[in-house]
């Protein structure tokens, strides 16, 4: 589609509009879980940061048992 905008026919224009919309918007999902994720997108995307902050706080202020659990969860099996 190397034609300029005035020389494009209607099917080329429709295709360009469809490609533009498909590239910028995520596909719609029917499930209730997906709609919940879309509604709270910012919270879902920042959840790893909140988890990291929680783990750092527990590591700093937790007792010996909390440290043992964190070490168990983050340890790499050899």
Protein Blocks (a to p, Z undefined) as FASTA:
>chain_A
ZZcfklpcfklmmmmmmmmmmmmpccddfbfklmmmmmmmmmmmmmmmmmmmmmmmmmmm
mcfklmmmmmmmmpccZZ
